[in-house]
Structures are given as C-alpha cells and as structure tokens.
C-alpha cells in the first residue's frame, strides 16, 4: 500500500518498537482528550459553590464556562496546524503544559477575574492539545483496523470525560471543594507529561526551515470562530434579535469569509482549502457539526431535569449518568468490530437511527418520571448510538488525507463538534425556554421545556443523517489475523 511507503520514518520506527509503544501513544492521547472534554462539563455542577466562594455576580457567572469554550473554539485550527509544523509530540506537551498550569492557577484563584482568566488560558491550552491528541493516533496507526480501534478508544474516553463531568464535579464539590474541580487536572497532567516526554516519538511533516504559521489566517480564524461562539453565547440572555448578538455573529461571518480569501492566497495556509476537496473530510465535518448540536446539549438538559424536576443531588445526578457513560464507551469500542461485517456508511446510518430514536423517546419525559422508566431506556439508546456516530465521524473525517495535513484535519473535526455544540446549546436552550414560558409555571412547565429540547436534538440528528449518502463508500475492516 502507498500509505505504508509514504509514512514518516519516525512513524515506522515507532511501529517497529512494538505494540506497547503505540498504545502508550493511545494512553497519552486519550488522557489528554479526557481532561479537555471533562473541563467543558465538570465545572457546571460546581458553579453555585464557585459563586458563593468568590462572590461572583449572577450576570458574570456564565463567563466561568464561556471563557473556556470560546477560546477553545477560537484556537482549535491554529492548534491543529501547529502540530503539523512543529511536531506532534512538542505541541502536545506544550498544550498539556499550558492546560495544567492554567488549572493550577484557576484552582488557586482568589477573585472572579483571576478565575475567568485562568479558564480562558485553559481553553487556549485545550485548543493546542486537543487536535494533537487525534493527530498522534492518525500518524501512529495507518488506515485500517488498528486506527479505527485507536480512534474508538479515544472517542470513548473523550466522550466519557464529558459524561462523567457531572459525577466527578459533584463528588469533588460535595466532599472536597470546588477548587478541586480544576486542581484534579494538575496530577493527571503531570503524569501524562512525564510519560509522553519519555515514550512518545516526535513526528513532523515539514522541514525546520519551512516551519511558519500563517499568522493572518490564524488571527482571522480565531476572530471568526471566537466571535461566532461569543455571539451564540449571548443569544440565550439577549435573544437572537439583539444588536449585541447579531453584531458578533456578523463579525464572525465576515472574519471567516476573509479567512477563506487569505487562505486561498497564502503560501503556507493555516487550513489548506484543498482538504475540503476530499469528500470524506468535507461531508464528515458537516455531519459532525450538525449532530454535535445534539450531543453537547444532552448532558446539560439531563442534569437540569434530574436536579430541577426529579430533585436529585449533584452526586445522585452524576451516578444516574453512569449508564449513559458506559453505553458510549461500549459502543465506541464495538465500532471497529461491527465494521468487519458492514461498511462505515451503513454503521453510521444505523447509529443515527438509534440516536434519534433515543432522543425522541426521551422527549416523552414527565414531571413524575423515574430513573428506570424515564432515564435508563432512552438514555442508553441515544448514548449507545452517539458513541458509534462520533467514532465513525472521526474515522471518515481523517481518511484519505496525507500525513502532513493530519493536524489540520484533526483541528477541523474538533472545531466542527465544538461549534456545533455551542450553537446547539443556545438554540435548544431558547427552544426549551420558549416552551416553558408557554407552559406556565411549575415542574410540568419545566419538563415540557426540557422535552422540547430533546425533540429538537432528535431532529438535528435526523438532519445530519441526510448527508451520509454523500460520504464515500468505505471498505469493511478486515478481521485480525
């Protein structure tokens, strides 16, 4: 195969050192992605304690969350390109170092401004780190069963980080302090930094003399993605028709249009536009963005329903989400096995049907619901489907591209999922609030709002499935010898 002959010497050398070294790469990539996704969700359950501990006003509390998400979305493409130009191991260690240091700073914060600044720096570190985690896998494992299995593990652990955020945050907040929601990243980060520095092999696809970042493209991409993310975050409190939200959204669109023009003429573009001519990349990213509108929001609304309607505590809410987490992990691990019998497109379609059905089932929730009847059945359905969907989306989105563009593609996948999630959370929150207002007051009104959000999530998954037919056919993964 031409893929094998075109691999960088460092990749072949690492493979020759044995499977153990390759799976050290999987360990490092998975832990890195785990803490990145964990910090998007783990902070939510600790917000009341943070507000009380630092005296943060109600209007400013949202920035403990938004500062992370906006910088994360804004710098993802830059992080992906940097891993191609400066080496996957170096960029991975840099991103993890920034993330770990910012976690320590946030955990020791003595003022709202210090905490918000630390969360923003965390988002920057996550944006540098996250694309490198996927790139390490795609450059360590050639296309085939091994890569699908590695990406499945990465998907399961990363998604598990998001799903486990409520439980981890509840336990740390109730039994230690909200500060440990951030400080827990410090020992994890240090362990992975040491292991990666010792065992990971550096790989780089550009010669030292050509390692240049496209600074204008980076500025425009960051401004565009950041403005869109900020604008979307403002719609929930100010409305879609507000001057603030519309102005930021317009600025984001203009900046991204200018980004496309600059990239078209750049000698060393941040995102070579040619990658979008690879059908699997362009279509898979579109599917990822649309379906991501549902995936990011599901944990948010489930947590609200359990705490505000069913009156679960933070720890009880986290425990109730454990089956959802296990379903995602199991399904992501099963994806490589299933592709031995059916093609990738067929599996993605079946996963979408299962996920959408689970969301529609969840939308039948009632105010007097129980764990077994209202949460467990639909939760396992959409969680199992989501694990399959996200694994296959990542596989399609990283297939058919040369090694020197692996970081770019990894950045695109994460950007698509993050931006879709930010948009989906705002849209579904507005939908839920509108339905709640029409329903009056009380638990029934709250429940009807959350139910409408899950119905909207199901619609988003169905819309994303309409694009599956545009994906190239993929061969079945061969059974292991």
N, C-alpha and C positions, 0 to 999 in steps of 0.2 A: 504494500500500500504506500502511496506517496506521502501519507501523513507520517508514517514511521520514518521515512528517509528525510523528511524536512524538519523533524524535531530538533530543537536546540541541543547541543552537546550536553548541556547541564541537565536537561530533562532525561536523556538517555542514560546518563551517568547515575542519576538518582534512581531510575528504574532498575538499573543493574545492581544497585546496592541492596536490593531486596524489598519485599513487600512491607517489611516493618517500617522502613524509612518513609515509604509512600503513605502509610497510614499515620505516621507522625504528622505529615502534612495535612491529612484529613482532620486529625485531632486539633491542630492549631487553627485551621480554617473554621472548624465547627465552633470551637470555644469563642473565637473572635466574633463570628456571626451571632452566637448566642447572646453575648453581652450587648451587641449593637441593638438587636431586636428587643431584648429584655428591657433596655432603658427607655424604649418608646412606651411600654405599658406599665412597668413596675412602679413608676412614680405616681400613677393615678390614685392608687389606694392610700398613698401617704400624704396627699395634698391637704386634708384637714389638719393633720399634725404639723405639717410644714407651715401652714398659715398661722396656726397658733404659736408655734415656736419662734418664728421670725417676725410676726406681726405684719404679714403681707395683706394688703387690701384685697377685697374680692375682685376688683377690676384688674389687678395686677397678677393674680394667682395663675391665670392662664399662661403667662409667659414662662413659668417653670416648665411647662410642657412645650409651648410653641418655640421657645428659643432653641431647643434641641432639634425639633422636627424641621424647622425652616433652614437652619444651617446644614443639617444632614442632607436635605433635598437639594439645596443650592450648590453644594460642593461635590456631589457624587460623581459627575462626569469628570471633573478635574482629578479626583482620586483615582478613577479608572484609568485615565490616560497616564498619570504619573507612574502607575505600576508597570506599564509597558516601557516607559522611557528610562526609569531609574532603577528598575529591578523589583521583582515581586516581593522578595524577602525584605529588602530595605524599606520599601513603602509600607509593607505590613507591620514591621517593627515600629516605624515612625508613627503610623496611625494608632497602633495599640499603646505606644508610649504617651501620645497626646491624650488619648481617651482615659488612660489610667491616671495620669496627673490631674486632669480636669475632674475626675471622680473624687480624688482626694480633696481637691480644692472645694468642690461642692459639699462634700460631707463635713468639712470644717467651716462652712460658710457662717458668717456672723451677721449678715444683712441680706435683704432681698436682692439688692444689686449684685452682690458677690455670688449669690446662688444662681441668678439668671445668667451672669457672665460665664460661670462655670458650666452651666448647661449648654450655652452656645458653643463653647470650646469643645465640650463633649461631642456635640453634633459634628463639628469640624473633624475631630479625630475619627468619629464613626464613618464619615464620608470618605476619608482616606483609607480606612481599614476595610470597610465592607466590600468594595469591588475587589480588593486584593485577596480576600478570602476565597471568592469564587474563581479568580484567576489562578491561584495556586493549584486548585483542583484541575482546571481545564488544561494547565500546562504540565501537570504531573501525570495525568491519566489521558491516554489517547482516546479518540472517539470509540465507543463500544460499551460493552457491559460494565467494565471497570469504572468508566467515567459516570455512567448512569447510576451505579451503586454509590459512588462517592458523592455525587450531587444529591442523591436521595437522602443520604446521611446528613449532609449539610442542610438540606431543606427541613428535615425532621427536627434537627437540633435548633436551627434558627427559629422555626415556627413554634417549637416548644418553648423557646425563650419568651415569645410574645404571649403564648397561652399561660405559661407559668408565672407571668409577671404579677398577676393578682394574688396568687398564693404566696409567692416569695415576699412581695411587698407587704402583705397582711401580717405574715409571721414576723418579719423584721420590725415592722412598725409597732405591733402589739407587744412584742416580747423584748425588744431592744430599744430602738429609737428610729425615727425617720431618717436619721443621718446614715444608718447602715444600709439603706436602700441604694445609696451611692457608694459608700465605703466598701461594700461587698465586692465591687469591681476591682479594687486595688490588689488583694491577694491573687485573684484569678488572673488579672493582667500580668502581674509579676511572674507567675508560674509559666504562662504561655510565652512571655518574652524570653525567659531563660531557655525553655525547651526549643523555641524557634531559632534562637541565635545559635544554639549548639547543633541542631539536627537538620534544619531546613537548608537546602542548597539554593544559592542565588541563581535566578534566571532573568535574562534581559534580552530584549529583541532589537535594540538599537545600539550602534557603536557609541563609545563615550563622546566622541566629537560632535555627535548629532543629537545629543540629549537636550532638546529645547522644548519648553512648554509653550503652547500657543496662548500667550497672556491675554490679548484682546478677546479671543474666543472664551477663555476661562472667565474673564470679567463679565462678558455678556451672558454666558450660560448661567453663572451664579446669580447675576442680577435678574435674569428672566425667571429661573426656577424659584429663586427666593421671593421675588415679587408675587408670583402666582401663589406660592404657598402662603405667604403673608396675607394676600388678598382673600384667599379662600378661608383662612382662619378668621378674618374679620366679618365674613358673611353671617356667621352664626349669631353674633352680637349686634351687628349693624344692619343686616339684611343685604340681599343681593342687589338691591337698587340704590344703596347708599353711595355717596360720592367717594368715600374712602375706599370701599371695596372695589368699585368699578375702576377708579383711578389706578389702583395697584394691579388689578387684572389687566388693564390696558397696557400699563408699563411692562408687565411681564410678557405679553404677546408681542409688543414692539421690540423688546430686547431679544426675544427668541428669534424673531424674523431677521433682525440684524445679525444675530449669531449665525444663521444659515448662510447669509451673504458672505460674512467674514470667513466662515469655514470653507466656502466654495473657492475662495481665492488664496487661502493660507498655504504656505509651503509645508508647514508641519502642523496640520489641523488638530485641534483637540479631539474632534469627532470626525474622522473621515466619512464624508457623506456616502461614499461607496458601500459602506457596510449595510446601508438600507436597501441596496440592490440585491442583497442576499435575502431571498423571500422568507426563510425561516426566521431571520433576525427581525425584519420589519413587522411581520404578522404576529410573531410570538410576543413582541413588545406591546403591540396594540391589544392583544388578548390579556396580557398581564396587567396593563393599566386599567382596562375596563373591569375585569374580575377583581382587581385589587380594591376597587371601590367598595366591594362587599366584605373582603377578608379583614381589612383593618378595623371595620366598624363592628364586626360580630362580637368581639370580646368586650368592647365598650358598652354596647347595649345589653348584653347578657349580664354584665356586672351591675348595671343600673337596675335592671329588672329584679335581680336577686336581692339587692340591698334596699332599693326603694319600695318594692312591691312585696316581695316574699320576706323581707326583713332579716336577711342573712347578715351575719357579721362579715368583716373583711376576710377573716381566716376561713369561715364557712363558705364564702363565695369562691375563694381560691381552691378549696377542696372540691367543691362542686364542679369546677372546671377541669379537674384531673382527668376524667374520662375523655373529655374533648382533646386534651393534650395527647393522651395515649393513642387516640384514634388517628391523629395527624401523624404521629411518629410511626405507627404500624403501617399506615397506608403509604407513606413515603418510602419505607423500607421494602414494601411489596411491589412498588412500581417497576423496578428492574426485573423482577421475576415474571410479572404479568406481561412485560414487553417481549418475552420469549415466545409467547403464543399469539399476541395480537400486536398490530402496529401502533406507533405512537399516537397517530391521529384518532384511531378508534378508542384507545385508552383515555385520551383527553376528552373525547366526547362523552364516554360513559361516566367519567369523573364529573363533568359539568352537569350531567343529568342528575346524578346523585346529590351534588352540592346544592343545586337549585331546588330539588325536591325537599331537602332538609330545611332550607330557608323558608320555603312556603309552608312546610309543616310547622316550623317554629312560629310563623306569623299567626297561627291559631291559638296562641297562648292566652290564658285567662288570669284574672287577678287572684283567683284561688288555686292557682296551679301548684303541682307537687313536683318534686325532683324526678321521680320515676316516670311520671306521665308527661310532664310539660318540658323537662330539660334533657333527660337522658337520651330518649329516642331520636328526636330531631338533631340534637347536638352531635351525636355520634355520626349521623348521616352526613351532615354538612362538613363536619371536621374530617371524616374519612375521605370524602370527595375532595376537600380543599388540599389535603396532603398530596393526593395523586395529581391534582391540577397544577400545583405550584412546582412539583418535581418535573413534570413533563414540559411546562412552560420554560423552565430554566434550561432543560436539555435542548429544546428546539431553538431557543434564543442564543445558544452558544455553539450550535452546529453549523459547519460549513464556512467558518471564518479562519483566516490564517493566524498563526501563533502571535504575530506582532500586534494583532488587534484584539486579543483576548481580554485585556483590561478594559478597553473601550466598551466591548460588548457586555462585560460584567457590570460596568457602571450604568449602562443603559437599562439592563434588567432591574437593577435596584432603584434607579430613578423612576422607571415606569411604575413599579409597585408602590413606591413611596408617594409619588404624585397622585396616583390613582387613589391611594388610601386617604390622603389629605382631602381630595375632592369629595370622595365618597362619604367621609365622616361629616363634612359640612352639609352636603346635600341630604343625607339621611337624617341628620340631626334636625335640619329645617323641616323635613317631612314629618318627623316624629313630633316636633313642637306644634306644627300646624294641626295635626290630627288630635293631639292632646287638648289644644285650645278649643277645638270644635266639640270635643267630648265632655267638656265641663271640668269638674274637679274630682278629686278622689283617686283611689287606686285603679278603678276601671278606666278612667281617662288616661292615666299614665300607661297602663298596659296597652291600650289601643294605640298609643303613640309608638311604643316600642315594637308592637306587632307590625305597624305600617313600615317601620324601618327594615324589619326582616323581609317583608314582602318586596320592598324596593331592592334589597340586596339580591333576592332571587331573580328579579328582573335584570339586574346588572349582569349576573352570571349567564342568563339566557342570551343576552345581547352579545356577550363575549364569545359564546359558542357559535354564533353565526359566522365568525371569522375562521373557524377551524378548517373549513373546507378549502381555504386559501393556503394552508400550510402544505409544504411538500410532503409526499409520502415518505415515511421513514421505515427502514427495514426492521424486522424483529431482532431483538438482541439474541445472540447465539447462546445456547446453554453452555455452561462452563465445562471444560474437558474433564 
